[in-house]
């Protein structure tokens, strides 16, 4: 299937692909919304998708299709070597990214390659992508250094909460202490209220109300989901399965300590997340570092109290 808003390009791609004995164009679309609906209807093996289109751009199309569990291959087509578009397309789940200046032979081979289960990134695309991801790695290292500068537990928790929201691209992030059941806690009260840290980026009030409702109804379930030290992505989460209503997507980031038990950072936004395994591993490393630093801070505080005792 071919999706491009330029009629001439659509015809060139369609004619060129139909000349191949092993390929056939089963549909064409001229805008993003049409591309989504037609792709879901006919289920092509491969979608050749222009990144910049009217109604919905290519990035939105990819995100919407993956949200709808569209499992076919997607090759992004772009006339520009824009690192932002490239990295977003890769994060959203494309199987290939080629430039419109490529030869017809390269386009045909790209289609065949993704059908064989291989990813296709031309050198002109792979190099700027690698550069951008290296830059992201430097940013994450800067976050690690920032964590190490915190000398009090509350400041460290606030810093990590902010970092988590920035890294995953959430509207809102909250940090809770996970409480052990019993110990004077009423049944069902498994997280501290209010949260120990909050970070948000000019989030609309109606969206904050939605997030508050999700947290109030789904606290116990969220703690049960986050029962490991691995960050967990929960797209299209509904707090109460028995009720219809709006949904949101969450990233749950556990922070484990030896001296204080666990903390849970919850990152919320309305649209689904598309986080790479490597980024989730970076987040886990930051969470582990935060846990170690929290323990170190508590040990220092305990030592100072002991040193202050008098006989």
BAMAR-803250 format. One record per residue: x, y, z of N, C-alpha, C in turn. Coordinates in steps of 0.02 Angstrom, whole numbers, plus 32768, in hexadecimal, padded with zeros to 4 digits. Atoms other than C-alpha are relative to their C-alpha. Last residue first. Example, Ala and Ser with C-alpha at 12.3 -4.5 7.8 and 13.67 -1.06 7.14 Angstrom:
! BAMAR-803250
7FD67FC57FFD82AC7FCB81657FD980378025/802D7FC5800082677F1F8186802D803C8000/
! end
This chain:
! BAMAR-803250
800280307FC8855282038F197FEB80248040/7FD17FF17FCA852882728E867FF67FCE8038/801280177FBE84DA82428DE1803580148033/801A7FC97FD8850182B28D4C7FEC7FEB8047/7FC87FD57FEB857282318CFC7FE98038802C/7FD880267FD084E281B48CF98038802C801B/802780047FC2847082338CA580287FDD8037/7FFE7FBE7FDF84F6825B8C257FD980008041/7FBE7FF77FE2850C81A28BFF800580438023/7FFC802A7FC48452818B8BE4804280098024/802B7FE17FCD844C821F8B6D80037FD98041/7FDD7FC47FE884E281D98B0D7FD780238037/7FC880177FD7848F812E8B018026803C801D/801B80167FBF83ED817F8AC580387FE8802E/80177FC57FDB844881DE8A3C7FE67FED8045/7FC47FDC7FE884A581428A057FED803D8029/7FE480277FC8840180E089FB803E8024801D/802E7FF87FC683B281698992801B7FDA803C/7FF37FBE7FE3844C816989207FD3800E803C/7FBF80027FDC843E80AE8904800E80428022/800880297FC4838580BD88D980407FFC8029/80267FD87FCF83A4814F88627FF77FD98040/7FD27FCF7FE4842C80EA880A7FDD802A8035/7FD280247FD383B4805987F3803080308022/802680117FC4833180D187AD802B7FDA8032/80097FC37FD883B1811B87357FDB7FF28040/7FBE7FF07FE283E2806D86FA7FFC803E802B/7FF580307FC9832A803F86E18042800F8023/802C7FEA7FC9831080DD8679800A7FD3803D/7FE27FC37FE383A680B0860D7FD88018803C/7FC680187FD9835E800185F58025803B801F/801A801C7FC182B7804D85C280397FE6802C/80137FC87FD6831580B885427FE47FE78043/7FC37FE17FE6836D801E84FC7FEF803B802E/7FE380297FCA82C87FBE84EE803E8021801F/7FD480368017827F804E8487801B7FD9803C/7FBD7FF97FE481EE80B384CC802A7FC47FEB/7FD9802C802C814E80C88468804980088013/7FB87FF8800180D1811084E2801E7FD07FCC/7FD480387FEF8017811984BF804A80137FFD/7FF0802A803A7FBC81C184C0802F7FC78014/803B801D80217F67820E855980117FD07FC8/80117FD580397FFF822785CA7FC67FE07FDA/804080058023803681E386727FFC80307FC5/80007FCD803480DB81BC86C97FC27FF77FD5/8035800D803280D1815B876E7FFF803B7FCF/800C7FC48028816D815587DB7FCF7FEE7FC9/801B800B8043816680CC885E7FF380437FDF/80247FC6801981CE80C588FC7FE87FF07FBA/80057FEB80468209802C89587FDB80417FF5/803180238029824C7FF58A007FFE801D7FBA/80427FE27FFD82A180788A697FCB7FDB7FD8/80117FE57FBF834A802F8A9A7FB8801A8005/7FF880317FCB83727FB98A0B7FE480198042/7FCB7FF07FD1832C8025897F80047FC98035/7FF9802C7FC682C6800188E3803B8016802B/7FC07FED7FE4828A8084886780087FDA8041/7FF0800F7FBA81FD803F87FB804680198013/7FB780067FF581D280998759800D7FF3804A/7FF4800D7FB9811F80858719804B7FF2800A/7FC180237FF780FE80D4866F800C7FFB804B/7FD47FF67FC7804980FF865180427FDD7FF5/7FC7802E80037FCB811785C5803280118037/7FC07FDE80097F20816485D980377FCB8000/7FC680277FEC7E6D812A85C9803E802C7FF9/7FC27FF080217DC9818685C380397FD4801B/7FE97FBB7FF67D2B813285FB8041800B7FDC/7FE97FE2803E7CCE808F860A80178047800D/801E7FC180127CC6803C86B3801D80187FBD/8049800480007CDF7F8786E47FDF80407FEB/80178022803D7D957F8686B17FB57FFC7FFC/8037802B7FEC7DBB800887377FE27FE07FC1/7FFA80127FBA7E64805B87237FCB7FCE8015/80417FEF7FE27E678057866580027FE88048/8011801D7FC07F16805B86187FBC80198018/804980027FFD7F26808385607FE87FDE8040/80247FD5802F7FE1805C855F7FB47FF48005/8046801580018031801385FB7FDA80307FD2/802A7FD4802880EF801D85EB7FB97FE37FFE/80378021802281527FC986777FD580347FDC/80347FD1801481FB7FFA86BC7FCC7FDD7FD5/80007FEA804582547F6087027FCB80357FF3/7FD87FC3800582767F4D87BC8005801B7FB9/7FBC8012801381E67ED487D1802880417FFD/7FE5802C7FCC813A7EDC882180467FE87FF1/7FBA7FEC7FF981007F7387BD80217FD68037/7FDF80038042805D7F238784804B800D8007/7FFA8046801380277F01883780237FF87FBD/7FCB801C7FD6804D7FB58868800A7FB67FEF/7FC07FE680197FE67FF287D4803A7FE48028/7FEE8024803D7F557F808804804380177FE5/7FEB80447FEE7F527FC388B680167FDA7FC1/7FC380017FD97F508078887C80187FB9800D/7FD4803780157ED1806487F1803F7FF88028/8023804080087E3880C6882A80307FC57FF4/802A800F7FC67E8D815F88737FE17FBB7FFB/7FD680117FC77F16815E87F07FD77FED803D/7FDF8040800E7E9F8158875D80297FE9803C/803280357FFC7E3281E187A7801F7FBC7FF5/801080087FB97EC8825287C57FCE7FC7800A/7FC980247FE17F03823687127FF17FF2804A/8001804580187E59826886CE80367FD78022/803A80217FDF7E538303873C7FFB7FB87FEA/7FEB80107FBC7F03833387027FC87FDD8026/7FD6803B80047EC483268650801A7FEC8044/802B803A800D7E34839B867380297FC07FFB/802280157FC37EAD841686C67FD47FC27FF4/80447FE57FF87F1E8421862E7FDC7FE2803C/8034803180117FD583EC864D7FBB801E800A/803A7FDA80168050847C864F7FC87FD37FE8/7FED7FCD803080E38403865C7FC280217FE4/802C7FFC803B80D0839686F68013803C7FD6/7FE37FD88036813F835687837FCF80017FC6/802B7FF7803A81048316882B8024802B7FCD/7FE67FD18032816682D188BF7FD180017FC4/7FC57FE07FE5813C82768962801E80347FD0/7FBF8016801A808D824C892880398028801E/7FF77FF280477FFB8275899D80447FE77FE7/80297FCA801A7FD881F089D2800B803D802C/80087FC47FD88055816489EA7FD480337FDC/7FD27FCA8014803580C6898B7FF3803D802A/7FBF801D800E7FEC801F89C2803180337FE6/7FD57FC580027F4D80578A1580487FE97FF9/80047FDC803F7EDE7FC689E2802B803D7FFC/7FFD802C803A7EC07F858A917FF780287FC0/8040801E80117EE2800F8B0F80077FD47FC2/801E7FE4803B7F9980278B3D7FBD7FDF7FF3/802B7FC97FEF7FCE80058BF07FDE80207FC5/7FD97FCA7FE180627F9C8BBD7FD6803D800E/7FFC80087FB87FF17F358B4E8025803C801D/804380087FE380167F3B8A9680077FED804A/800F80467FF480C67F768A717FBB7FFC8020/800480167FBB80C880278A2E7FF27FB58004/8029803D7FFE8103805E898380037FE38047/7FE080357FD98141811089917FD17FC58001/802180197FC480FA81778903802F7FD08025/7FD980317FDC814981E2887B7FDD7FEE8041/80087FFE7FB880DC823C87FD80297FC98020/7FDD80367FDD80F8826687477FF8800A804A/7FFF7FFD7FB7808682CC86D580277FC4801B/801F7FC37FE8807A82F6861D800E800A804A/804280037FDF80F6826F85ED7FE58046800F/802D7FD2802281848274856D7FB97FFF801D/80348026802381E081D885A77FCF802D7FDB/7FE48035802A8284823185D17FC97FDD7FD9/7FDE7FE5803A823982D4861180167FC97FCF/80327FE1802C81BB828086848021801A7FC1/802A8035801D8240820C86CC7FCE801E7FD0/7FDA8022803582BA829C86E67FD57FCC7FDC/7FFB7FD3803982398301874680247FDF7FC6/80447FFA801B8211827087BA8000802C7FC2/800C803C802782CB824D87D07FBA80027FE0/7FD77FFE803D82EB830188047FF27FC37FD5/801C7FCE802E82598302887E802680027FBE/803F801B801A8294825E88CC7FDE80317FD0/7FF080348030834582A188DC7FC17FE47FE1/7FE77FE0803C83098340892E80107FCE7FCA/80397FE1802182A082DE89AA801680227FC0/802D803280208332826B89D47FC780217FDB/803880107FD383B382F389F47FCE7FD57FDA/7FE780147FBE8462830689AA7FC87FF38032/80337FF77FCC8438830F88F180187FE48042/7FF57FC17FDC84D2832388817FCF800A8039/7FC980077FD084D2826C884C800D803E8028/801780277FC78428828087FC80367FFD8036/802D7FD57FDA846A830B878D7FE67FDC803E/7FD57FD27FDA84FB829D87547FD5802D802D/7FDE80267FCC848182158721802B802C802C/8032800D7FCC8416829386C4801F7FD9803A/80067FC27FDB84B182CB86657FCD7FFA8038/7FC57FFD7FD484D1821786367FFF8040802A/800D802D7FC8841F820F85F2803B7FFF8031/80337FE17FD5844082AA85897FF37FD4803D/7FDE7FCC7FD984E0825E85467FD08023802F/7FD880227FCD847F81C2851380268032802B/802E80147FCB8400823084BA80267FDD8039/800F7FC47FDB8490827E84587FD07FF1803A/7FC67FF47FD684CA81D184267FF6803F802B/8005802D7FC6841881AF83ED803D8006802D/80347FE87FD2841C824B837F7FFC7FD3803D/7FE87FC37FE084C3821D83307FCD80198033/7FCE80147FCF8489816C830E801A803D8026/802380217FC983ED81B182BA80317FEC8037/801D7FCE7FD38455822B82547FD97FE28039/7FCC7FD67FE184C0819982137FE28036802C/7FE280207FC58433811C81F68032802D8023/802F7FFF7FC883CE818C818180227FE68040/80127FBA7FF6845081B780FD7FD18009803B/7FC97FDE7FDC8495810681147FF08049800E/7FCB7FEC802D83E880C280E2803880238028/7FEC7FBB7FF383838070816B803A80107FD2/7FDF7FDD803783227FD28142800D80488015/80087FB77FFD82F27F5781CB802980207FC9/7FC47FD87FF282E97EA0819D7FEE804A8002/7FF87FF67FB882527E2D81AB803C80298014/7FD780387FE682587DE780FB800D8008804B/802A803C800481C67E5A80CD80267FC28018/802B80007FC582327EE9810D7FD17FC48000/7FDA800C7FC382B87EBA808E7FD37FFF803E/7FF180477FFA82407EA97FFC80257FF08041/803F80247FF581F97F568016800E7FB6800A/80147FF27FBB82A87FA080297FBF7FDB8011/7FD9802B7FD482DE7F497F897FEE800B804A/80188045800982507F9C7F2980257FD0802F/804380047FE1827C80477F717FE57FB87FFC/7FF77FFF7FB7833580317F4B7FBD7FF98023/7FE580427FEC830E7FFD7E9680077FFC804C/8038802E7FFE82A080977E8080177FBA8016/8012801E8041833781017EAD7FC47FD28009/7FE48042800E833981657F4F7FE97FE77FBB/7FCE7FFB80368314821F7F4E801E7FBE7FED/80227FFE8040827681FC7FB1803080087FC5/80097FBD801A82DE81C980477FE27FFE7FBA/7FDA7FF1803B82C98121809D7FEF80467FE7/80047FB8800B829480EB814B802D80107FC5/7FCF7FE5802E826B803681717FF7804B7FF8/7FD280368010820F7FCB81EF803680167FCF/7FF7800F804781B5805B824180327FC87FF6/8005804580178184804A82F880047FF57FB6/804780128006815F80EF834F7FF67FBB7FE0/801C800D7FBE821380FF838A7FB77FE87FFB/7FE3803E7FE7825580ED82D97FE37FEE8044/801B8037802881DC81708297801B7FBD8019/8045800C7FEB820881E583267FE27FC67FDA/7FFF80217FBE82C381D283057FB97FF18018/7FE38043800482B181F6824B7FFB7FDB8043/8030802D8021823882868260801B7FB97FFE/803A80067FD382AC82DB82DE7FCD7FD07FE3/7FF1802F7FCB834782B782777FC57FF5802E/80117FDF7FC182FE830C81DC800A7FCE8039/7FD880247FCF835482CB813F7FF780228044/7FD17FD97FD882C7830C80D180267FD38031/7FD87FD8802E826082C58041803780258025/7FF87FBA7FEE821D823B80B1802C80237FCD/7FE27FDD803881D5818D80998006804A8012/800B7FB8800381B1812081308027801D7FC5/7FC47FDD801781A7806581167FF0804A7FFA/80087FBA80148124800A817E8044801C7FEC/7FC37FD9800581177F4D81907FF080477FE8/7FDD8002804180727F0181C5803D802D8001/7FC180257FFB80447EEB827D80277FFC7FBF/7FEE800C80467FBB7F6D828F80457FE27FFE/7FE3804380087F8E7F5A8347800C7FEE7FB7/8036802D80157F1B7FF2834A80197FBA7FF1/803180007FCA7F9C805483AD7FC77FD07FF2/7FE5802D7FCD801C8021832C7FD27FFC803C/8002804480187FAE806F82A6801B7FCF8033/804680177FFF7F91810E83097FFA7FB77FE9/801580087FBB804A8127832E7FB97FE48005/7FDC803A7FE4807C8108827A7FE87FF28047/801B803C80207FF6817F823A80207FC2801E/8041800E7FE18027820582B87FE17FC17FE3/7FF180167FBB80DC81FA827D7FBF7FEF8024/7FEB80457FFF80A3820181C7800E7FE58046/7FBE800B801E804282A281DA80157FB7800C/7FD5801F7FCE7F8682A181F580457FF77FE0/8031801E7FD37F0F8314819580237FDE803B/80367FD97FE07F96833D81147FD37FD4802B/803F80018024803482D780F57FCC802B8023/80237FC07FFC80EA82DF81267FC380007FD4/7FFE7FE67FBC81348234814E7FD880408007/7FE07FBE800080FF81E280AB7FFC801D8047/80237FC77FE180D1812D80CE802A80407FFC/7FD07FCC801180F98090806B7FDF80428012/801A7FBD800C808E800E80C6803A80307FF2/7FD27FC87FF680C27F5880B77FDB80417FF1/7FC2801B7FE380627EB480C6803080388012/7FCA800F80307FBF7F1280AB803C7FE18023/7FC880257FE27F317F01812A80377FEF7FCF/7FE7803280307E9C7F3580BE803B7FD9801B/8034802580267E2F7F90813D801E7FC87FD6/8023802D7FD27EB27FC581BC7FCD7FD57FDC/7FD180337FEA7F20800A81317FDF7FCE8030/7FF8803180357E8B806380E480307FC98014/803D802780097E5980B8818780097FCB7FCA/800F80297FC57F0980EF81B67FC47FD27FF2/7FCE80357FFC7F39812A81077FF17FD1803B/8013803380327E97818C80F480307FC58004/803C80217FE67EBF81E881967FE97FC87FD1/7FF2802C7FC87F6F820D815B7FC47FDA801A/7FF57FDB7FC27F47825180AF80067FCF803A/7FE57FBD800D7F4A821A7FF98008802B803E/80207FCD7FD57F33815E800B802380427FF5/7FDC7FC17FFC7F5780CE7F937FD88030802B/80267FC47FEC7F2780177F97802C803D8001/804680127FF47F567F657F647FD6803C8015/801C7FCB7FD87FFE7F8B7F117FB57FF38008/803E7FE4801B80447EE67ED47FE680368030/801F7FCA7FDA80F07E987EE97FC180197FDE/801180177FBD81437DF47EB67FDC8035802B/8028803E800181487E0D7DFA7FE87FE98044/7FD980367FE2817E7EC37E0B7FD67FC18003/7FD78020803481297F387D8F80287FC5801B/802A8031802480A47F5E7E1080257FDE7FC8/8008803C7FD6812A7FAF7E7F7FD67FCB7FDC/7FC080217FF9815E802B7DF87FFA7FBF8028/7FED801F804080AD80577DC680417FD88006/803080358010807580757E7A80157FDB7FC0/7FF580397FD3811180D67EAA7FD37FC57FEE/7FBE801C800F810581487E11800D7FC2802A/80048026803F8049815E7E2780437FE17FEE/8029803C7FF88057818D7EDE80007FD67FC2/7FD780317FDD80E782037EB97FD97FC0800C/7FCC8019802E8080825E7E36802B7FCB8021/801D8030802F7FE9826B7EA980357FE27FD2/7FF07FE98044804B82BD7F357FE97FCB7FCE/80307FCC80147FF5829D7FDE800E801C7FBA/7FDA7FC3800F804C81F67FF67FCF80347FE7/80227FC57FE48010814E803A802D803D7FF6/7FDA7FC28006803C80B17FD67FD78039801C/802A7FC48000800080008000802C803E8000/
! end
